């Protein structure tokens, strides 16, 4: 029976020859990732009196949501996790030192094609960019995984987005996924596995692909896969010596639906408050005043995103009425940006560059919004109260749009800013 990529990975993980949508399987987990959510997993284990883990080398823990700890409560949370890590010999623990979970997982070789990864974060779908099934789970399910190494799944239906056409200048993969959310809605992939395919996807960098898989969760995806190509294999091999077996969908695999999108004429997109699906083209958003511009997060805090901002900001200044906050997704990204002179450009332009952390994306620290304020953000969610006051507004856009808007003090089409000055 022909299978999609998600079906093949779940079949392999379950030790059976084939699966079909609607089947229930018990799958062996390759990697279990947890950020500060590990504290609640520990609480679950304590409730049932279990004091062991199935494999201390398959559990990966890091701090990113509150890093460094901004409150006494989160400091206590970190302490609890550190003690658990030492007690159980968790090999891969990164404390506050490395960066945001979905960035450092692949940088440090924990994401490999063909594998099944679960995480205590909803955007674990990001790992689909490497041809791995990644999905977020709750703390009770993670407690089961930590003890048994297994978890049950219902095999999801698969849908495909075939992306064709050459992306125009100043248009990014963030604009593609925002366009999809706006056109098809935030439930188009509810508990379904997405496969992104087509020549446009294959032309994208690894970082750009990650943005698609990351934000696919915002349209309901259980998994958000891109079949591994030579670019993927080469990258993963540069990060780990561990063996892996890439899988690919069968040519005659059956999809519930296939969407074809030509991005040749796509313009920058903006998600208006308070939904990721409330998307309009930049032409409908220009001129909206902003108080803050945030560049970072697991969605768009990578090197190419910072480079885009530097391209816009070089020789310019952040508007005096705007706070521009830049947070590299990892220490590796930060160091690469330092070496390339990007951090220097951002600082001289008036941006504030912080340590790698989730920070304002989830409203924990380093740039919350007051009542009545507006932020243009490269992150993945704009729900009411997400970045501070429930009476603030969050607009989602690409790094190009975020940087251009920081310069002008209002939501701005980067094409007009850059090409209008030539």
N, C-alpha and C positions, 0 to 999 in steps of 0.2 A: 504494500500500500504506500503510495507517495505521501511524503510528509513535509510540512513547513519546517522552518528552522527551530521554532519553539517546540514543536512536537518531537523533533529529533533529539533535542537536548533533554527534554523531560523523559523520553524513552530511555536514553542512555543512563540518566541519573536514577531511573527506576529499575534498571536491569531487565527491561523487557524489549521485545523486538520492535513493536510499533504501538503507537497510541493514536487516539482520535479525539476531536473536540467533545467535551462532556465526560470523558473518562476520568475516574478518580485514581490517582496513583500516590504511592509513598516513595518519595525520592530522597536519595542521599545528597546532602549538601556539600559542595566543594569548599566554600568559604562562608563564614558567618561574620559579618561586619557590624560593629556597634560603636556609636559615639557615646555621648553622655547618657543615652538611653540605656546603657549597660547597667546603670544604677537601679533602674526599675526591673531589669532582668534579674539582677542579684536579689532584689526583694522577692520576686516570684519564687526563686529557688529556696530562699529562706523560709517562705510560707509553707512549702511542702517538705522541708527538711532534707533537701538534697545538697550535698557538699562535694560535688565532683563535676568535671566537664568531660565531654567525650573525646576531645582532641585539642590540646592547648596550642597546637600548631596550625589549626584551621580557624581559630577565632582571632579576629583582628580588631583591636580597640584603639580609638584615638579620641582626643578632646578637640572639638571644633565649634560647637554651638556657644559655649561660654569659655572662651580661651583668650587670655588667662581669666580665671574666675572673677567675675565682676561683683559678686555678692558673697556673703558668708554662707548662704544656703548652697550655692553652687560650689564653693570651696569644699564644703562638707561632702557634697556629691562626688567631687573629684577624689577626695581622700578615700571614700568608701571603695571606689573602683580601683584605685592604686593598690589598696590592701588586698582586694580580691585577685588582682593580677599577680601579685607576688606570691600569694598563697597557692594559687593553682598553676603557676609557671607559664602564664600566657606569653608565648614567644614574641608575638608581634603587637607590642604596645607602644604607642607613639606620643602619649601625654599631650602637652600643648605645643610640641616642638615642630611639627611638620606641616599642618595645614588642614584644609577642609577634606572631609572623608572621601568624597567622590573623586577628588583630584589625587590625593596621595595613594589611594587604593591602586590605581593603574601605574602611577609613577614608581611605586615600590614593588611592582610585580605581582600584586594579588589578584589581578583580573586577567583571565586567560580565555581565549575563544573555546566555545563548546562546553563551558562549565556553568554550574548553577550556583548563584550567589544570592544570599539573603542579607538584608540589613535593617537596622532599626531606624530607617529613614525612608520616607516615601519616594525620594528621588534616586533610589537604588537602580531604577530603570536605566540610569546613565551607562551602566556597564554593557548594555546592549550594543553600544557603539563599537565594542570589541568582539561582537559575535558571541557574547555570553548572556545567559538569561539572568537578569538581576531584578529583584523585586523587594519592596519594603514589606516588613511584617511587624506585628505588634510584639510587645514584650513577653506576653504569655507564650506565643508561638516561638519566640527566640529562646525562651527558657527550655522549651522542648528540644529545640535544635542543639543548644549547648550540652544537653544531657545525652541525647540519642544520636545526634548527627543526621536526623531525618525529619521530614515534614511532608504532610499530605498536600496535594494540589488537585484542583480540577483543571484538566487540560483546556486552555482557552481556545476560542475560535481565533483565527488569524485574519488580519486585513493587511493590505499592502498599499503603501503610498509610493507611486512611481514618479520621481521628480525628474523632469527634463528641462532643457534650456540652460543657457549660461546666465548666471546671476549678474545683474547689472552692477556697475561700480557703486560702492557705498551701500550695497545691499548684502546682508549676511544670512547665515543659516537661522539666526534668531528671527529674522523677518519671515522666513519660510514656515517655521513652526507656529509663529503668531498668526500668520495668514491661515494656516490649517485650522487653528483653534477658532478663529473668527468665522471662517466659512462653514465648517462642519460641526462646530459646537464642542463643548467640553465633555460630552458623553459619547462622542462618536466611537471611541475605543474602549468603552466601559468593560472591564475584565476581558479584554481581548489582547492578543499579541500583535503588535505592529511590526511590519517589516518595511523599512525604508530602502528603496531600490531606485535604480535609474542612473544614467550617466552623470547627472548633477551631483548625486551622492558620492559616486566614485571619485569625482574630481575634488571633493571637499577634503580638507585637512582632518586629522584625527580630532582636533579640538572642536572644529565646526560640527562634526558628526556627534560629538558628545552633547552639544547644545540641543540637538534634535532629540536624542534619546532621553536626556534629562527632562526636558519639558513635555515629553510625550505623556508623562504621568498626569499632566494638567488636562489632558483630554481623555483620561480614564485608563490608560494602558496598564496592563499587567506586566508585559515585557515590551521593550522597544528596540528591536534588533536591526543591525546592519550586518549582512553576511561578510565575514572577514575576507579581505583581499590581500594582495602582497604588501600594501601599505600597513595594514593591521598586523600581519604576521611579523614584518620587519620591526615594527615598533615594540610589540610585546616581547620579542626575542631580545631586544636591547635592554629590557627591564628585568627579565627573569631567565634563569637557566632551567627552571622546572619544565618538564615535558607537558605538552597539551595536544589535543586532537581537534583541530578546527572542523566544524560541521557546516554544511550548506543545505539550503532547501532543495528538494527535488524539483526539476524543471516542470513537472506536471502536478505539483502540489496544489491542493484546493484551498482557495481563500474565500472567506465569506463575502468580501468585496474588495475590488481594486480601484483605487483612485489615481488618476493621472493628472499631474499639475505641471503646467509650463510656467517657469519662473522668469522667462526672458524679459518680460515687461513689469516684473514685480517692483513696487516701490517700497521704501521703508514702512514698517508697520508699527502701530502703537496700540497697546492694550489699555483702555480707559478703566477707571475705577468702576466697580469693585470686583471685576471678574476677568480672568485670563481670556475668556471668550468674547469680551466686549472690545473687539479689535476694529480699528479704522486705519485707513492709509494716512501717512504723515500729512498729506494735504488737508486732512480734516482736523489735524491736531496742532498745526503751526500757530504760534502766538500765545499759547497757554503759558502763563507765568509760572515759574518754578522757584522753590526755595532751596532745594537740595538735588544734587545729582550723585547717584551711587553707581560706581563701577566695581563689580566684584561678584561673589557668590559662586556656587558650584556650577552655575549655568554659564557665566561669562566672566570668570576671573582668571582666565589663562593668559599665557604670554601674548598670543595674537590679539587678544582683547585689549590688553594694556598697550600694545603697539599701535592699535587702531586709535586709541585715545591720544597717544603721543603724536600721531600723524595730524590729528585735528588741533591739538593744543600747542604744538611747536610754534614759537613766536607769538603766541596769543596769551591772554589772561582769562582766568575764570571770572565771570561777571561778579562785581562787588556784592550783589545781593544773593549770591548763590554759594552754598557750601558744597564743594565737590569732595566726596569721600571715595578713595580708591583702596580696595583690599585685594591684594594678590591671593589667588586660591591656595597657594602653597609656598613654602620656603624656596623650593626649587624654582618656581615661577618668579618669585621676588628676586632671587639671585641672578637669574637670567636677564630680568628686566634691568637690574642694576648694571650688569655688565654691558648691556646694549645701550645704556644711557637714557633709557625710558623713564626711570624713576626721577632722574635729574630734570627731564623735561616737564614731568607732571608737577613736581614740587615747585619749580620756577614759575609755572603757570598759576600756582595758587591752590593746587589740590592738596588734600591731607591724605597721606599714605599710611595705612595702619598695618599691623601684623596680620598674617593669614588667620582668618576666623570667619564664621558665618556673620557675626556682628549684626548690623541693622537689618539684614535680609529677613530675619525672623523676630526682630524687635527686642533683642536682648541687650545690646550695648553698642557703643561707637557710632552713634548717629541716628537716634530716634527722632520721630516727627512730633511736633506740637499740634494742637488743634488749629485747623485752618491752613496748615502748611501742605505744600505739594512737593512730591519727589519724582524725578524721572530715574528709573532704575533698570539695570541690566539683569536683575534677578528673575525669579520664576513665578512669583505670586504677588498679587496686588489686592488681597482680601482686606476688608475693613479692619483696621486695627493691627494689621500685620507688622507695620514698622513703627508702632507707637500709638498715638491717639486714634481712636475710631473715627474721629472727625477730620483726619488728615486724608490726603488723596495720593495714591501711588499709580504712576503710569509706567508700563513696561515697554522697553524698546531695546534696540541693539546698542552695542558700545559706540558705534558711530553716532547714533542719535543722542545718546547720553552725553558724549563729549561735546558735540556741537551745541546742545542745549545749555550745557554748563557755561559756554563762552558767551552766549547771547542773553541768558537769563530767561529764556522761554523755549518751549519745544520747537526745535528747528530741524529742517531738512538738511542733512549734512551735504547733500549735493549742491544746494544753493550756497551754503557757506563756503565750500571749497572751490567749486567751479565758478562761482560769482566773482571770486577775487583774482581769477586768472586773466 
